[in-house]
Amino acid sequence: MKIDFLGLEAFVSVAELGSFTRAAEHLNLSQTAVTHRVKKLERNLGVPLLRRSHRDVVLTDEGAELLPEIKNRLAGVDAELERIRAGAAVRRQKLTLACLPTIAMGMLPMAMRTFSASHPDVMVSVLDTSASEIGPLVANGIVEFGLTIIAASNQDLVTEALFTEDYLVVCPAAHAFSRRKRGNAYVTWTELLGEKLIRVSPQTANRFIIDQALGSRSEAPNWAYEVQHTITALKLVSEGLGLAIMPRSAVEALQTEDVCVLPLSRPSISRTIGILSRRHVGLSPLAADLCAALKQTGAPSRQESV
């Protein structure tokens, strides 16, 4: 027999409150609806559960036997439903984003500290990966948004610039360039022609930006080493193996006393970092709050906000 949950609920309410009227008020139903549900339950069971009079309602023997069992079963159902609701709420409290590794090591933790102050129970999943992978992750809905280099626009994606930063010359602390007055003395590409240089692989956005800025001269420098990640390039610089061209946020995220940083000129190079999200798909409240924290954090030091 199909379980009549509505009838059982009505029966328990009438039995506990001692009145069809009070049960109807408790269930936010009409008295007629409650009476109909109880009578239907009794017909299905083939026995009366309640004795009705003008003044009160009392349980029959069958009703008195059934009541505690039904209360326990309904309480168990309520507890299970609440467990599922609580579990669903926990699962909803998760935010996934994609981010450039250097941004993940730099400004993102500061923004997440602000975010976690108001969302202490939210799990934030960060996919720190290359710019070439962040766009597809956002477009396919695998992450809510990305923190990446803003390049050519995609009709399916929305970009919001956060800051623009310059690329710097990173040299060993003992290099002759380090004796120049930092912050004012630029190093030109012509001066770099006589140096061993370290660059990242062609699959990275940083490599593309540098090659595009140099144009036909992109192979003129002495690229002595090629690596996959900026952290590797910085380690090679600190060991005195060569110089590297790196965005400012990468240098600051990978702080080390073994290197010296100087501005780059002729040509100077820059990139814009921003938020990438799906067009026509609004950010969740959690994602919007973290984006707000990123904007509040602001550009890393000595970078030009946009």
C-alpha positions as a Markdown table, in Angstrom:
| # | Residue | x | y | z |
|---|---|---|---|---|
| 1 | Met | 0.0 | 0.0 | 0.0 |
| 2 | Lys | 1.2 | 3.5 | -0.9 |
| 3 | Ile | 2.2 | 5.4 | 2.3 |
| 4 | Asp | -0.2 | 8.3 | 2.9 |
| 5 | Phe | 2.2 | 10.8 | 4.4 |
| 6 | Leu | -0.4 | 13.6 | 4.3 |
| 7 | Gly | -3.0 | 11.5 | 6.1 |
| 8 | Leu | -0.5 | 10.4 | 8.7 |
| 9 | Glu | 0.6 | 14.0 | 9.3 |
| 10 | Ala | -3.0 | 15.1 | 9.7 |
| 11 | Phe | -3.7 | 12.2 | 12.1 |
| 12 | Val | -0.7 | 13.0 | 14.3 |
| 13 | Ser | -1.6 | 16.7 | 14.5 |
| 14 | Val | -5.2 | 16.1 | 15.5 |
| 15 | Ala | -4.1 | 13.5 | 18.0 |
| 16 | Glu | -1.5 | 15.7 | 19.6 |
| 17 | Leu | -3.6 | 18.9 | 19.6 |
| 18 | Gly | -6.9 | 17.2 | 20.4 |
| 19 | Ser | -8.9 | 19.2 | 17.8 |
| 20 | Phe | -9.4 | 19.3 | 14.1 |
| 21 | Thr | -9.6 | 23.0 | 14.3 |
| 22 | Arg | -6.2 | 23.4 | 16.0 |
| 23 | Ala | -4.7 | 20.9 | 13.7 |
| 24 | Ala | -5.9 | 22.8 | 10.7 |
| 25 | Glu | -4.4 | 26.0 | 12.1 |
| 26 | His | -1.1 | 24.2 | 12.8 |
| 27 | Leu | -0.9 | 22.7 | 9.3 |
| 28 | Asn | -2.1 | 25.9 | 7.6 |
| 29 | Leu | -5.0 | 24.0 | 6.1 |
| 30 | Ser | -8.8 | 24.2 | 6.2 |
| 31 | Gln | -10.6 | 22.1 | 8.7 |
| 32 | Thr | -12.3 | 20.3 | 5.9 |
| 33 | Ala | -9.0 | 19.4 | 4.3 |
| 34 | Val | -7.7 | 17.9 | 7.6 |
| 35 | Thr | -10.9 | 15.9 | 8.1 |
| 36 | His | -10.7 | 14.6 | 4.6 |
| 37 | Arg | -7.1 | 13.4 | 5.0 |
| 38 | Val | -7.8 | 11.6 | 8.3 |
| 39 | Lys | -11.0 | 9.9 | 6.9 |
| 40 | Lys | -9.0 | 8.8 | 3.8 |
| 41 | Leu | -6.3 | 7.3 | 6.0 |
| 42 | Glu | -8.9 | 5.5 | 8.1 |
| 43 | Arg | -10.6 | 4.1 | 4.9 |
| 44 | Asn | -7.2 | 2.8 | 3.7 |
| 45 | Leu | -6.5 | 1.2 | 7.0 |
| 46 | Gly | -10.0 | -0.2 | 7.5 |
| 47 | Val | -10.2 | 0.9 | 11.1 |
| 48 | Pro | -11.1 | 4.2 | 12.9 |
| 49 | Leu | -8.3 | 6.0 | 14.5 |
| 50 | Leu | -10.2 | 8.8 | 16.2 |
| 51 | Arg | -13.5 | 9.2 | 18.0 |
| 52 | Arg | -15.1 | 12.5 | 17.4 |
| 53 | Ser | -17.5 | 14.4 | 19.6 |
| 54 | His | -18.8 | 17.9 | 19.8 |
| 55 | Arg | -16.2 | 18.9 | 22.4 |
| 56 | Asp | -13.1 | 16.8 | 21.9 |
| 57 | Val | -11.3 | 14.1 | 19.9 |
| 58 | Val | -10.0 | 10.9 | 21.5 |
| 59 | Leu | -7.9 | 8.1 | 20.1 |
| 60 | Thr | -9.3 | 4.6 | 19.5 |
| 61 | Asp | -7.3 | 1.6 | 20.6 |
| 62 | Glu | -5.9 | 1.3 | 17.1 |
| 63 | Gly | -5.1 | 5.0 | 17.0 |
| 64 | Ala | -3.3 | 4.9 | 20.4 |
| 65 | Glu | -1.3 | 1.9 | 19.2 |
| 66 | Leu | -0.4 | 3.6 | 15.9 |
| 67 | Leu | 0.4 | 7.1 | 17.2 |
| 68 | Pro | 3.9 | 6.6 | 18.8 |
| 69 | Glu | 5.1 | 4.5 | 16.0 |
| 70 | Ile | 4.0 | 7.1 | 13.3 |
| 71 | Lys | 5.5 | 9.9 | 15.4 |
| 72 | Asn | 8.9 | 8.1 | 15.5 |
| 73 | Arg | 8.8 | 7.3 | 11.8 |
| 74 | Leu | 7.9 | 10.9 | 10.8 |
| 75 | Ala | 10.6 | 12.3 | 13.1 |
| 76 | Gly | 13.1 | 10.0 | 11.4 |
| 77 | Val | 12.0 | 11.2 | 8.0 |
| 78 | Asp | 12.3 | 14.9 | 9.1 |
| 79 | Ala | 15.8 | 14.2 | 10.5 |
| 80 | Glu | 16.9 | 12.6 | 7.2 |
| 81 | Leu | 15.5 | 15.4 | 5.1 |
| 82 | Glu | 17.3 | 17.9 | 7.4 |
| 83 | Arg | 20.6 | 16.0 | 7.0 |
| 84 | Ile | 20.2 | 16.2 | 3.2 |
| 85 | Arg | 19.4 | 19.9 | 3.3 |
| 86 | Ala | 22.4 | 20.6 | 5.5 |
| 87 | Gly | 24.6 | 18.5 | 3.2 |
| 88 | Ala | 23.4 | 20.4 | 0.2 |
| 89 | Ala | 24.1 | 23.7 | 1.9 |
| 90 | Val | 27.6 | 22.6 | 2.7 |
| 91 | Arg | 28.2 | 21.5 | -0.9 |
| 92 | Arg | 26.9 | 24.9 | -2.1 |
| 93 | Gln | 29.5 | 26.7 | 0.0 |
| 94 | Lys | 32.4 | 26.1 | -2.4 |
| 95 | Leu | 34.0 | 28.5 | -4.8 |
| 96 | Thr | 36.3 | 27.4 | -7.6 |
| 97 | Leu | 38.5 | 29.8 | -9.6 |
| 98 | Ala | 41.4 | 29.6 | -12.0 |
| 99 | Cys | 44.4 | 31.9 | -11.5 |
| 100 | Leu | 47.9 | 32.5 | -12.8 |
| 101 | Pro | 50.5 | 30.9 | -10.4 |
| 102 | Thr | 52.2 | 34.2 | -9.7 |
| 103 | Ile | 48.9 | 36.0 | -8.9 |
| 104 | Ala | 48.0 | 33.0 | -6.7 |
| 105 | Met | 51.2 | 33.6 | -4.8 |
| 106 | Gly | 50.8 | 37.3 | -4.7 |
| 107 | Met | 47.6 | 39.3 | -4.4 |
| 108 | Leu | 45.1 | 36.4 | -4.2 |
| 109 | Pro | 46.0 | 35.3 | -0.7 |
| 110 | Met | 45.5 | 38.9 | 0.5 |
| 111 | Ala | 42.1 | 39.0 | -1.1 |
| 112 | Met | 41.2 | 35.6 | 0.3 |
| 113 | Arg | 42.1 | 36.8 | 3.8 |
| 114 | Thr | 39.5 | 39.6 | 3.4 |
| 115 | Phe | 37.0 | 37.2 | 1.8 |
| 116 | Ser | 37.4 | 34.5 | 4.6 |
| 117 | Ala | 36.7 | 37.1 | 7.3 |
| 118 | Ser | 33.1 | 37.2 | 6.1 |
| 119 | His | 32.9 | 33.7 | 4.7 |
| 120 | Pro | 34.8 | 31.5 | 7.2 |
| 121 | Asp | 33.1 | 28.3 | 6.2 |
| 122 | Val | 33.5 | 28.5 | 2.4 |
| 123 | Met | 35.9 | 26.2 | 0.7 |
| 124 | Val | 37.8 | 28.0 | -2.0 |
| 125 | Ser | 39.4 | 25.8 | -4.7 |
| 126 | Val | 42.2 | 27.5 | -6.7 |
| 127 | Leu | 43.3 | 26.0 | -10.0 |
| 128 | Asp | 46.7 | 27.8 | -10.5 |
| 129 | Thr | 47.5 | 27.3 | -14.1 |
| 130 | Ser | 48.7 | 29.0 | -17.3 |
| 131 | Ala | 46.8 | 31.8 | -19.1 |
| 132 | Ser | 46.2 | 29.5 | -22.1 |
| 133 | Glu | 44.2 | 27.1 | -19.8 |
| 134 | Ile | 42.3 | 29.6 | -17.8 |
| 135 | Gly | 40.1 | 30.9 | -20.7 |
| 136 | Pro | 38.7 | 27.4 | -21.5 |
| 137 | Leu | 38.2 | 26.6 | -17.8 |
| 138 | Val | 36.0 | 29.7 | -17.5 |
| 139 | Ala | 34.2 | 29.2 | -20.8 |
| 140 | Asn | 33.3 | 25.6 | -20.0 |
| 141 | Gly | 32.0 | 26.6 | -16.5 |
| 142 | Ile | 34.6 | 24.5 | -14.7 |
| 143 | Val | 35.5 | 27.6 | -12.7 |
| 144 | Glu | 33.4 | 30.6 | -11.9 |
| 145 | Phe | 36.0 | 33.1 | -12.9 |
| 146 | Gly | 39.7 | 33.4 | -13.8 |
| 147 | Leu | 42.5 | 35.8 | -12.8 |
| 148 | Thr | 44.6 | 36.0 | -15.9 |
| 149 | Ile | 46.3 | 38.2 | -18.6 |
| 150 | Ile | 43.7 | 40.2 | -20.4 |
| 151 | Ala | 44.2 | 39.6 | -24.1 |
| 152 | Ala | 42.0 | 39.6 | -27.2 |
| 153 | Ser | 38.3 | 39.6 | -26.3 |
| 154 | Asn | 36.2 | 36.5 | -26.6 |
| 155 | Gln | 32.5 | 36.9 | -27.4 |
| 156 | Asp | 31.6 | 34.3 | -24.8 |
| 157 | Leu | 33.7 | 35.9 | -22.0 |
| 158 | Val | 33.7 | 39.1 | -20.1 |
| 159 | Thr | 36.9 | 40.8 | -19.0 |
| 160 | Glu | 37.4 | 43.3 | -16.2 |
| 161 | Ala | 40.9 | 44.8 | -15.9 |
| 162 | Leu | 42.4 | 45.1 | -12.4 |
| 163 | Phe | 45.8 | 46.5 | -13.0 |
| 164 | Thr | 48.6 | 46.9 | -15.6 |
| 165 | Glu | 52.2 | 45.9 | -14.6 |
| 166 | Asp | 55.5 | 46.3 | -16.3 |
| 167 | Tyr | 58.1 | 43.6 | -17.1 |
| 168 | Leu | 61.5 | 43.9 | -15.3 |
| 169 | Val | 65.0 | 42.8 | -15.8 |
| 170 | Val | 66.0 | 40.3 | -13.1 |
| 171 | Cys | 69.7 | 39.8 | -12.6 |
| 172 | Pro | 71.9 | 38.2 | -10.0 |
| 173 | Ala | 72.6 | 40.4 | -7.0 |
| 174 | Ala | 76.3 | 40.4 | -7.9 |
| 175 | His | 75.8 | 41.5 | -11.5 |
| 176 | Ala | 77.1 | 44.8 | -12.7 |
| 177 | Phe | 73.6 | 46.1 | -13.4 |
| 178 | Ser | 72.8 | 45.8 | -9.7 |
| 179 | Arg | 75.1 | 48.8 | -9.0 |
| 180 | Arg | 72.8 | 51.1 | -10.9 |
| 181 | Lys | 70.4 | 53.2 | -8.9 |
| 182 | Arg | 67.3 | 51.0 | -8.6 |
| 183 | Gly | 64.0 | 52.4 | -9.9 |
| 184 | Asn | 65.6 | 55.0 | -12.1 |
| 185 | Ala | 68.3 | 53.3 | -14.1 |
| 186 | Tyr | 66.7 | 51.4 | -17.0 |
| 187 | Val | 68.3 | 48.5 | -18.8 |
| 188 | Thr | 67.8 | 48.5 | -22.5 |
| 189 | Trp | 67.4 | 45.5 | -24.8 |
| 190 | Thr | 70.6 | 46.6 | -26.6 |
| 191 | Glu | 72.5 | 46.2 | -23.3 |
| 192 | Leu | 70.9 | 42.7 | -22.9 |
| 193 | Leu | 72.3 | 41.5 | -26.2 |
| 194 | Gly | 75.6 | 40.7 | -24.5 |
| 195 | Glu | 74.0 | 38.8 | -21.6 |
| 196 | Lys | 72.9 | 35.2 | -21.2 |
| 197 | Leu | 69.1 | 35.3 | -20.9 |
| 198 | Ile | 66.5 | 32.9 | -19.5 |
| 199 | Arg | 63.1 | 32.7 | -21.0 |
| 200 | Val | 59.9 | 30.6 | -20.5 |
| 201 | Ser | 58.5 | 28.2 | -23.0 |
| 202 | Pro | 56.5 | 29.3 | -26.1 |
| 203 | Gln | 53.3 | 27.9 | -24.7 |
| 204 | Thr | 53.1 | 30.6 | -22.0 |
| 205 | Ala | 51.4 | 34.0 | -22.3 |
| 206 | Asn | 54.5 | 35.7 | -20.9 |
| 207 | Arg | 56.6 | 34.3 | -23.8 |
| 208 | Phe | 54.0 | 35.5 | -26.3 |
| 209 | Ile | 53.9 | 39.0 | -24.9 |
| 210 | Ile | 57.7 | 39.3 | -24.9 |
| 211 | Asp | 58.1 | 37.9 | -28.4 |
| 212 | Gln | 55.3 | 40.2 | -29.7 |
| 213 | Ala | 56.9 | 43.3 | -28.2 |
| 214 | Leu | 60.3 | 42.4 | -29.8 |
| 215 | Gly | 58.8 | 41.5 | -33.1 |
| 216 | Ser | 61.4 | 40.5 | -35.6 |
| 217 | Arg | 64.1 | 40.9 | -33.0 |
| 218 | Ser | 62.7 | 38.2 | -30.7 |
| 219 | Glu | 65.5 | 35.8 | -31.4 |
| 220 | Ala | 68.3 | 38.4 | -31.4 |
| 221 | Pro | 69.1 | 38.1 | -27.6 |
| 222 | Asn | 71.2 | 35.2 | -26.3 |
| 223 | Trp | 68.5 | 33.0 | -24.9 |
| 224 | Ala | 70.8 | 30.5 | -23.2 |
| 225 | Tyr | 68.1 | 28.7 | -21.1 |
| 226 | Glu | 64.4 | 27.9 | -21.6 |
| 227 | Val | 62.2 | 26.8 | -18.7 |
| 228 | Gln | 58.5 | 26.1 | -18.1 |
| 229 | His | 57.8 | 28.3 | -15.1 |
| 230 | Thr | 58.9 | 31.7 | -13.8 |
| 231 | Ile | 59.9 | 30.2 | -10.5 |
| 232 | Thr | 62.5 | 28.1 | -12.3 |
| 233 | Ala | 63.7 | 31.1 | -14.2 |
| 234 | Leu | 64.1 | 33.1 | -11.0 |
| 235 | Lys | 66.1 | 30.2 | -9.4 |
| 236 | Leu | 68.5 | 30.1 | -12.3 |
| 237 | Val | 69.0 | 33.9 | -12.0 |
| 238 | Ser | 69.7 | 33.5 | -8.3 |
| 239 | Glu | 72.4 | 30.9 | -9.1 |
| 240 | Gly | 74.1 | 33.4 | -11.5 |
| 241 | Leu | 73.3 | 31.5 | -14.7 |
| 242 | Gly | 71.7 | 34.4 | -16.5 |
| 243 | Leu | 69.1 | 37.2 | -16.5 |
| 244 | Ala | 65.4 | 36.9 | -16.9 |
| 245 | Ile | 62.6 | 39.2 | -18.1 |
| 246 | Met | 59.6 | 38.8 | -15.7 |
| 247 | Pro | 56.4 | 40.7 | -14.8 |
| 248 | Arg | 56.6 | 42.6 | -11.6 |
| 249 | Ser | 54.0 | 40.6 | -9.7 |
| 250 | Ala | 56.0 | 37.4 | -10.4 |
| 251 | Val | 59.2 | 38.9 | -9.0 |
| 252 | Glu | 57.4 | 40.2 | -5.9 |
| 253 | Ala | 55.6 | 36.9 | -5.3 |
| 254 | Leu | 58.9 | 35.0 | -5.5 |
| 255 | Gln | 60.9 | 37.4 | -3.3 |
| 256 | Thr | 64.5 | 36.6 | -2.9 |
| 257 | Glu | 67.6 | 38.5 | -1.8 |
| 258 | Asp | 69.8 | 36.8 | -4.4 |
| 259 | Val | 68.5 | 38.9 | -7.3 |
| 260 | Cys | 68.3 | 42.6 | -8.3 |
| 261 | Val | 65.4 | 44.0 | -10.2 |
| 262 | Leu | 65.6 | 46.9 | -12.7 |
| 263 | Pro | 63.2 | 48.6 | -15.1 |
| 264 | Leu | 63.3 | 47.5 | -18.8 |
| 265 | Ser | 63.3 | 49.9 | -21.7 |
| 266 | Arg | 63.5 | 50.2 | -25.5 |
| 267 | Pro | 61.1 | 48.6 | -25.7 |
| 268 | Ser | 59.3 | 48.5 | -22.3 |
| 269 | Ile | 56.8 | 45.7 | -22.0 |
| 270 | Ser | 53.6 | 45.5 | -19.9 |
| 271 | Arg | 50.6 | 43.2 | -19.4 |
| 272 | Thr | 47.1 | 43.7 | -17.9 |
| 273 | Ile | 45.7 | 41.4 | -15.3 |
| 274 | Gly | 42.0 | 41.1 | -14.8 |
| 275 | Ile | 39.0 | 39.0 | -14.1 |
| 276 | Leu | 37.6 | 36.7 | -16.7 |
| 277 | Ser | 34.0 | 35.5 | -16.5 |
| 278 | Arg | 31.3 | 34.0 | -18.7 |
| 279 | Arg | 29.0 | 36.3 | -20.6 |
| 280 | His | 25.3 | 36.2 | -19.7 |
| 281 | Val | 26.1 | 34.0 | -16.6 |
| 282 | Gly | 26.1 | 36.1 | -13.5 |
| 283 | Leu | 28.7 | 35.4 | -10.8 |
| 284 | Ser | 27.4 | 33.7 | -7.7 |
| 285 | Pro | 27.3 | 35.9 | -4.5 |
| 286 | Leu | 30.4 | 34.1 | -3.2 |
| 287 | Ala | 32.3 | 34.8 | -6.5 |
| 288 | Ala | 31.2 | 38.4 | -6.5 |
| 289 | Asp | 32.4 | 38.9 | -2.9 |
| 290 | Leu | 35.8 | 37.5 | -3.7 |
| 291 | Cys | 36.1 | 39.7 | -6.8 |
| 292 | Ala | 35.2 | 42.6 | -4.7 |
| 293 | Ala | 38.0 | 41.6 | -2.3 |
| 294 | Leu | 40.4 | 41.5 | -5.2 |
| 295 | Lys | 39.5 | 45.0 | -6.3 |
| 296 | Gln | 39.8 | 46.2 | -2.7 |
| 297 | Thr | 43.3 | 44.6 | -2.4 |
| 298 | Gly | 44.4 | 46.7 | -5.3 |
| 299 | Ala | 47.4 | 46.4 | -7.6 |
| 300 | Pro | 50.6 | 45.1 | -6.2 |
| 301 | Ser | 53.2 | 47.7 | -5.4 |
| 302 | Arg | 54.6 | 50.0 | -8.0 |
| 303 | Gln | 52.1 | 48.9 | -10.6 |
| 304 | Glu | 49.8 | 51.1 | -12.5 |
| 305 | Ser | 46.1 | 50.6 | -11.8 |
| 306 | Val | 43.7 | 50.7 | -14.7 |
